[in-house]
Amino acid sequence: MRRSFGAWPLLIFFAVVFGIPAIALVAGAFTTQGRPSLGNLSQSLQGGYLNAMLGSVKLSGVVAVLGAILGTFLAQAVVTSRLREAVLTASGVLANFGGVPLAFFWIATLGNSGVISGLIGLPSGSLYTFWGLVIVYMYFSIPLMVLVMAPALDGLRPQWREAAANNGASSWQYWRYVGIPVLTPAMLGGVVLLFGSAFSAFATANAMVGTVVPLVTLKIASALTGDVLIGYENIALALSLDMVVVAGLVMAIYLPLQRRSTRWLR
């Protein structure tokens, strides 16, 4: 009884911080001109709003997959290196480096008048595109994946590789039947984490591409500043609810895969 009572402060804090905003979000998304309606949700899935949602999903998916692959290989390279501590420390810093400072860093380096772009002859405006934004997002996504995968790679015991070698298994067979199954839960978690990080990012994209690349977070910002159709003042809440649904679908895909990969280890 005492243990359950001790959890009440946390539950109350969770209800206030997350519950009240969630209720306000859902109520506003289903309210049009003061009346219950599906108008906001319907409008959020049409025209430019739908393109922005698809653009965010595409961008987040590309960043998550590329960041997971490159981050895993980098983590594998550094876990046994003398530079391990330095790389992990740098990854912790770079994984939290974002927003306007990150955008300024890349614009000053590879922008139209950047230091490096003039030396290598980079085409004007190439940074302010979809793939330019992917490169910028990878700057914090790869270090984040390194932080996720390093502990998982540490869990690969040397005895497993030795046992596989003693039984005549090749390096590929070791990774196929031992290494990859063990690492799969961490890799899936890293992909979901990178997807969510890129999907919710706003300041970097806003400072770099503005309206050039359609993203749902930029559309929400425009809706909050009044750039909406008359009668659809709550469209920003509907777009936010759409983002919650997308995040829920991603987690719904991730959790069964994680349970399946966990069974491989039993």
C-alpha positions as CSV (number, residue, x, y, z in Angstrom):
1,M,0.0,0.0,0.0
2,R,2.8,2.4,0.8
3,R,4.5,1.6,-2.5
4,S,1.4,2.4,-4.5
5,F,0.9,5.7,-2.5
6,G,4.5,6.7,-3.3
7,A,3.7,6.6,-7.0
8,W,0.8,9.1,-6.7
9,P,3.0,12.3,-7.0
10,L,4.4,11.0,-10.3
11,L,1.0,10.1,-11.6
12,I,-0.4,13.5,-10.6
13,F,2.5,15.2,-12.3
14,F,2.0,13.1,-15.4
15,A,-1.7,13.9,-15.5
16,V,-1.1,17.6,-15.2
17,V,1.8,17.9,-17.6
18,F,0.6,15.4,-20.3
19,G,-3.0,14.8,-19.6
20,I,-4.4,18.4,-19.6
21,P,-2.5,19.4,-22.8
22,A,-3.6,16.1,-24.5
23,I,-7.3,16.8,-23.6
24,A,-7.0,20.4,-24.8
25,L,-5.4,19.1,-28.1
26,V,-8.1,16.6,-28.8
27,A,-10.9,18.9,-27.9
28,G,-9.6,21.7,-30.0
29,A,-8.9,19.4,-33.0
30,F,-12.6,18.3,-33.0
31,T,-14.0,21.9,-32.6
32,T,-14.8,24.1,-35.5
33,Q,-16.3,27.6,-34.9
34,G,-17.3,26.6,-31.4
35,R,-19.1,23.4,-32.5
36,P,-18.0,19.7,-32.5
37,S,-16.9,18.9,-36.0
38,L,-14.4,16.9,-38.1
39,G,-13.7,19.9,-40.3
40,N,-10.2,20.6,-38.8
41,L,-9.1,17.0,-39.2
42,S,-10.5,16.8,-42.7
43,Q,-8.8,20.0,-43.7
44,S,-5.5,18.8,-42.2
45,L,-5.5,15.9,-44.6
46,Q,-5.9,17.9,-47.8
47,G,-3.8,20.0,-50.0
48,G,-0.7,21.6,-48.6
49,Y,-1.3,20.2,-45.1
50,L,-1.2,16.7,-46.5
51,N,1.9,17.4,-48.5
52,A,3.6,18.7,-45.4
53,M,2.7,15.6,-43.4
54,L,4.0,13.3,-46.2
55,G,7.1,15.4,-46.5
56,S,7.8,15.1,-42.8
57,V,7.3,11.3,-42.8
58,K,9.6,11.0,-45.9
59,L,12.3,13.1,-44.3
60,S,12.1,11.4,-41.0
61,G,12.1,7.9,-42.6
62,V,15.2,8.7,-44.7
63,V,17.0,10.3,-41.7
64,A,16.1,7.4,-39.5
65,V,17.3,4.6,-41.9
66,L,20.5,6.4,-43.0
67,G,21.3,7.5,-39.4
68,A,20.8,4.1,-38.0
69,I,23.0,2.4,-40.6
70,L,25.9,4.9,-40.4
71,G,25.6,5.3,-36.6
72,T,25.7,1.5,-36.1
73,F,28.9,1.1,-38.3
74,L,30.5,4.1,-36.5
75,A,29.6,2.7,-33.1
76,Q,31.1,-0.7,-34.1
77,A,34.3,1.1,-35.2
78,V,34.7,3.1,-31.9
79,V,33.7,0.6,-29.2
80,T,37.1,-1.2,-29.4
81,S,39.0,1.9,-30.4
82,R,41.3,4.0,-28.1
83,L,39.1,7.0,-29.2
84,R,36.0,5.4,-27.6
85,E,35.6,7.8,-24.7
86,A,36.4,10.9,-26.9
87,V,33.9,9.8,-29.6
88,L,31.2,9.0,-27.1
89,T,31.7,12.3,-25.3
90,A,31.5,14.2,-28.7
91,S,28.4,12.2,-29.6
92,G,26.7,13.3,-26.4
93,V,27.4,16.9,-27.3
94,L,26.5,16.7,-31.0
95,A,23.3,14.7,-30.4
96,N,21.9,17.7,-28.5
97,F,23.2,20.3,-30.9
98,G,20.3,21.6,-33.0
99,G,18.0,24.4,-33.7
100,V,19.1,27.8,-35.1
101,P,22.8,27.3,-34.1
102,L,23.0,24.1,-36.1
103,A,21.3,25.8,-39.1
104,F,23.7,28.8,-38.9
105,F,26.7,26.4,-38.7
106,W,25.7,24.7,-42.0
107,I,24.7,27.9,-43.7
108,A,28.0,29.5,-42.9
109,T,29.8,26.4,-44.1
110,L,27.9,25.1,-47.1
111,G,25.4,27.9,-47.8
112,N,25.4,30.1,-50.9
113,S,28.2,32.2,-49.4
114,G,29.6,29.5,-47.2
115,V,33.3,28.9,-46.5
116,I,33.5,25.4,-48.0
117,S,30.9,25.8,-50.7
118,G,33.0,28.4,-52.6
119,L,36.1,26.2,-52.4
120,I,34.4,23.0,-53.8
121,G,32.1,24.8,-56.2
122,L,28.9,23.7,-54.6
123,P,25.8,24.7,-56.7
124,S,23.9,27.6,-55.2
125,G,20.9,26.7,-53.1
126,S,21.8,23.0,-52.9
127,L,21.8,23.1,-49.1
128,Y,18.2,24.5,-48.9
129,T,16.6,21.4,-50.4
130,F,15.2,18.1,-49.1
131,W,18.5,16.3,-49.3
132,G,20.3,19.3,-47.8
133,L,18.0,19.1,-44.8
134,V,18.7,15.3,-44.6
135,I,22.5,16.0,-44.4
136,V,21.9,18.6,-41.7
137,Y,19.7,16.3,-39.6
138,M,22.3,13.5,-39.9
139,Y,24.6,15.7,-38.0
140,F,22.7,15.0,-34.7
141,S,21.1,11.7,-35.8
142,I,24.3,9.7,-36.3
143,P,25.8,10.7,-32.9
144,L,22.5,9.8,-31.3
145,M,22.6,6.4,-32.9
146,V,26.1,5.9,-31.7
147,L,25.0,6.5,-28.1
148,V,22.2,4.0,-28.5
149,M,24.3,1.3,-30.1
150,A,27.5,1.5,-28.1
151,P,26.0,-0.2,-25.0
152,A,24.3,-2.9,-27.2
153,L,27.6,-3.6,-28.9
154,D,29.3,-3.9,-25.5
155,G,26.8,-6.7,-24.8
156,L,28.3,-8.9,-27.5
157,R,30.5,-11.2,-25.5
158,P,33.9,-12.2,-27.0
159,Q,33.0,-15.8,-25.9
160,W,30.2,-15.9,-28.5
161,R,32.5,-15.0,-31.4
162,E,35.1,-17.6,-30.1
163,A,32.4,-20.3,-29.8
164,A,31.2,-19.5,-33.4
165,A,34.7,-19.7,-34.7
166,N,35.4,-23.0,-32.9
167,N,32.3,-24.4,-34.6
168,G,33.5,-23.4,-38.0
169,A,31.2,-20.3,-38.5
170,S,32.4,-17.5,-40.7
171,S,32.3,-13.9,-39.7
172,W,29.2,-13.4,-41.8
173,Q,27.5,-16.4,-40.1
174,Y,28.4,-15.0,-36.7
175,W,26.7,-11.7,-37.4
176,R,23.8,-13.3,-39.2
177,Y,22.9,-15.8,-36.4
178,V,24.3,-14.1,-33.3
179,G,25.3,-10.5,-33.7
180,I,22.4,-9.1,-35.6
181,P,19.6,-10.8,-33.6
182,V,21.2,-9.5,-30.4
183,L,21.5,-6.0,-31.7
184,T,18.1,-5.9,-33.4
185,P,16.1,-4.5,-30.4
186,A,18.6,-1.7,-29.9
187,M,18.7,-1.0,-33.7
188,L,14.9,-0.8,-33.9
189,G,14.7,1.4,-30.9
190,G,17.4,3.7,-32.5
191,V,15.4,3.9,-35.7
192,V,12.2,4.9,-33.8
193,L,14.2,7.4,-31.8
194,L,15.8,9.0,-34.9
195,F,12.4,9.1,-36.6
196,G,10.8,10.9,-33.7
197,S,13.7,13.3,-33.4
198,A,13.6,14.3,-37.1
199,F,9.8,14.2,-37.2
200,S,9.4,16.8,-34.4
201,A,12.3,19.0,-35.3
202,F,11.3,22.6,-36.1
203,A,13.9,25.4,-35.5
204,T,16.6,24.0,-37.8
205,A,14.2,23.5,-40.7
206,N,12.5,26.8,-40.1
207,A,15.9,28.7,-40.2
208,M,17.2,26.8,-43.2
209,V,14.4,26.1,-45.7
210,G,11.4,28.0,-44.5
211,T,8.5,27.0,-46.9
212,V,10.8,25.5,-49.6
213,V,10.5,22.0,-48.1
214,P,7.0,21.3,-46.9
215,L,7.0,20.0,-43.3
216,V,4.2,19.6,-40.8
217,T,6.0,21.4,-38.0
218,L,6.4,24.4,-40.2
219,K,2.7,24.2,-41.1
220,I,1.8,24.1,-37.5
221,A,3.9,27.2,-36.8
222,S,2.1,29.0,-39.7
223,A,-1.3,28.0,-38.4
224,L,-0.4,29.3,-34.9
225,T,0.5,32.7,-36.4
226,G,-2.8,33.0,-38.2
227,D,-2.0,31.7,-41.7
228,V,-5.2,29.6,-41.8
229,L,-8.6,29.6,-43.6
230,I,-11.5,31.4,-41.8
231,G,-13.2,29.0,-39.5
232,Y,-10.3,26.7,-39.2
233,E,-8.5,28.4,-36.3
234,N,-7.8,25.1,-34.6
235,I,-6.1,23.5,-37.7
236,A,-2.8,23.6,-35.8
237,L,-4.3,21.3,-33.1
238,A,-5.6,19.0,-35.8
239,L,-2.1,18.8,-37.4
240,S,-0.6,18.1,-34.0
241,L,-3.1,15.3,-33.5
242,D,-2.1,13.9,-36.9
243,M,1.5,13.9,-35.7
244,V,0.5,12.0,-32.5
245,V,-1.3,9.4,-34.7
246,V,1.8,9.0,-36.9
247,A,4.0,8.5,-33.9
248,G,1.6,6.0,-32.5
249,L,1.6,4.0,-35.7
250,V,5.4,4.0,-35.7
251,M,5.4,2.6,-32.1
252,A,2.7,0.1,-33.1
253,I,5.1,-1.3,-35.8
254,Y,8.1,-1.2,-33.5
255,L,6.8,-3.0,-30.4
256,P,5.8,-6.3,-32.2
257,L,9.2,-6.3,-33.9
258,Q,10.9,-5.8,-30.6
259,R,9.0,-8.6,-29.0
260,R,9.9,-10.9,-31.9
261,S,13.6,-10.0,-31.8
262,T,13.6,-10.5,-28.0
263,R,12.3,-14.1,-28.5
264,W,15.3,-14.8,-30.7
265,L,17.5,-14.4,-27.6
266,R,15.7,-17.0,-25.5
